[in-house]
């Protein structure tokens, strides 16, 4: 399979989960793209105005149908976690399957139903661990509590927002290929540990001390400062480097003749 191909290639790029990252993390021939674990963080200085930032949170989770590694899989706040979860869940619950030609469609079908069933099963199993609840299921109403649905013969996973009581919960830091996220209340002194590895972090704060701590955090690969969705990408600032870095080796080359010409120029003015 893929592993056999990778073994004989001089350079390769692979996309996969945490196990894939672990296998190739120290292989210089391989550029590994693993889970994003991207996050939205609200600082203590802005948390009382959290309603102003609902659009950023929802877009971070649901843009591009939540399928990208730069979509947020967790929202970390110092307080107001329950209220934020309820408000975001209401917005996400309004996203439903539509016709393929609907120009306003926001939710993609899952091409392989088995993958959708696996993801749904993972969430169901995770919810059996105390300390988490699916708030979007309640927001959709009693008639639409199922997450895994079919529409026009296609399989969908409906957007899901989980309120976790603790960052150690099994559903607090996972991601799936549909709009899925957790909401956590975390104290300032535990924030960086809770963020952990993150491809993108959107930090909504003007607290210089917090900003400096985030800038210095080596596990954050791209930092958005201010109300910008994690899903916003600027192609002149790639969040995982440039292909050049994999395919080529940087080195400087100097020729003695050029050095001698420079000396002559300096000597004669």
N, C-alpha and C positions, 0 to 999 in steps of 0.2 A: 504494500500500500504506500501511503505517503511517506512513511519512515524510510522505506527502501529507496525511494527517489531522492529524499534529502541526503541520504548517506553517500550518494555518488555525485552530488552537485557541488560545484565549487562555491557557488553563492545561491542562496534561496531565501524566500520570504514565506512565512507560514502564519496562518491565523488560527487561533484555538483558545481553549480554556486554560485554567490554571495549571493543569497537568502538562499541557503542551509547553507552556512557558517554562515550567520547572525542567523539563527534559532538555530544552535547547538554550537555556538562559546563559550558559557559559561556552556556547559554540560560536566562535567568531565568524563562521561561514553563514550563519543563519540570523536573519532579522525576524524577531518574534513579535507578533501583535496579539496580545492576550486580552483579558477582560479590562474594561476601562475603569470601573468602579468610580466613575465621575460623581461629583457631589456639589450641592449648593449649600453655602454656609451663610447664615445671617448673624451679624455681630450683635453684641449687647446694646450697642449704641443705636441700632435701627430696629430692633425687634418689636418695639411697641407700635411701629408703623408697618408691620408685616403685610398688611392688606395691599399696600402700594406695590408689593413685589410679587403678587400672585401670578401675573402674566409671565414673569421670568421663571418662576418655579415650574409652572405648567408647561411652558415651552421647553424647558430643559428636560423634562420627563418625556413629553409626548411628541416633540418635533420629529419628523421623518419616521413616524410611527414607533418611536422609541427603540429603533433597531440598531442604533450606532453606539460605538464604544464611548462617544462623547455625550451621550444622553445621561442625565443624572439618574443614579440608582439609589441615592440617599439625599435627604434634606436634613441638615444638622442645625439646630437652633438652641439657644440657651433657655428659652421658656416659651409659653404659648403653643406648645407642641400639639395639644388636642385641637385647639381652634384652627391652627394652620392645616392640620390633617383634614378636618371636616371641610374646610373651604376648598382645598385643592381636590379632595375627593369628589365634591359636587361638580367641579369643572371636568375632571377626568371621566366621571360617570356619564357625561353627556356625549362622549366620543363613542360611536357605534359603527358597525359595519355598514357600508353603503354599496351601491352599484359600482362596478369597475370603472365606468365612464363618468362617475360623479366628480366634477372638478373640485368639490370641497371635501373629498374623502380625506380622512385623517388616520385611518387604521388599515394596515396591510394584512392580507391573509397570510397564514403560515403555510408554506408550500408543502411541507411534510407533516401530515397530521400526527404522526408518531412523536415528533419533536414537541408539538403543542401539548400532547397528552403527557409527555414526560415533564415538561415545565409546570403544567397544572398540578401534577402529582407532587412535584417538589414543594410547591407552595402549600398544598393541602397538608403534606407531612410537616412542613415547618410550622404551620399554624397549630398543630397539635402540641407544640412546646408552649407552655404558659408564657405570657408576657407579650403577645402580639395579637392584633386583630385586623381583619380586612375591612377598612372603612368604606371602600368603594362599593363593596357588595351591599352594604346597608343603604348607601346613597342611591343605588340603582332601584331599590324597592324590592318587595317580596317576590315579584314576578320575574325578576332578572338577577337572581343571586348567583347563577352559574357563571363562571369565568370562561370556560371553554364552550364555544358556541359554533354553530354552522349557519351560514347565510348564503343563499344562492349556490349551494353545493360546495362552498369553500369553508375552511376552518379558520377560526379567529380566536385570539385570546383578548378578552376585554381589559382595558387599562385597570391596573390594580395598585392601590396605595395601602401600605401596611404601617400601622402605628406600633412601634416597638418600644417597650418600656426600658430596654437596656441594649447597649451596643453589642453585647455578647450574644444576642439572640441569633439563631440560625438564619433568619430572614433580614437581618439588619444590614448586611453588606454582601448582597448577591445581585446578579443582574441577569436578565433574560432578554430575548429578542422581541420584546413588545413593551409598551409603556408600563413599567414596573418600578416602584421606588418605596423606600421606607422613610419614616420621619422619626428622628431621634432628638431627645433633649440631652445636651451634653454640657457639662461645666467647662469653663475656659481652660482649666489646667489639664483637662483630658482631651481637648479638641484635636491636637495634632496626632495623638495616638489613635483616636477614633477615625480620623481621615485616612490614615495609613497610605497605601499605594493608591494613587488617583491620577488618571490620565488628565482630567480637567477638574479644576475647582473654581467655581464662581463664588467669590467672597464679597458679599454686600456689606460693607462697613467703611467707616472713615477713621477707625481706631488705628493710629499709627503703630502702636505696639503689636496689635494683632496682624496688621499688614506685614510688618517686618518679620514676624514669626513665620507667616505663611511664605514669604519670599525666601526665607532661609531653609524651609522644609525640603529636604532632598527627595521626598517621595511624591511630591506634586510636580507633574510634568508640564502642565500648562496652567497658569493662574490668570483668571479673569477678575480684575478688580472693578467692582461696581456692578450695577444691575444689567448684566449681559448673560443671556442663556448659555449654558455649557455647550449647547449644540451649534453655536456660532463659530464658524471656521474661517480664518483668513489664510488664503493659500500661500501668502508670502511669509507666514509664520507657522510652519508645520509643527504639529505638537509631538511628532515622533521622529524628528530629524529629516534629512534629505537622503534620497536614494544614492546620491554620490558617495555618502559616507560608507555605504555597504559595498559598492562596486569598485571604488578606487581608494588608493592610499595617498594621503597628503604628504608632500615633502617639498623642501625648498632646494632649488638648484641655482648655483652661482658660477659664472665663468670668470676665470682669471683675467681674460682680455678686457672684459667690461670693467673690472676693478682697476686695471691699469689705465684705461681711458679716463676713468673718473679721477684718478690721482693726477693725471696729466692736466685735466681740466682745472682741478683745484690749484695746481702749481702755477699755471699760466693765467689764471683768472679768466 
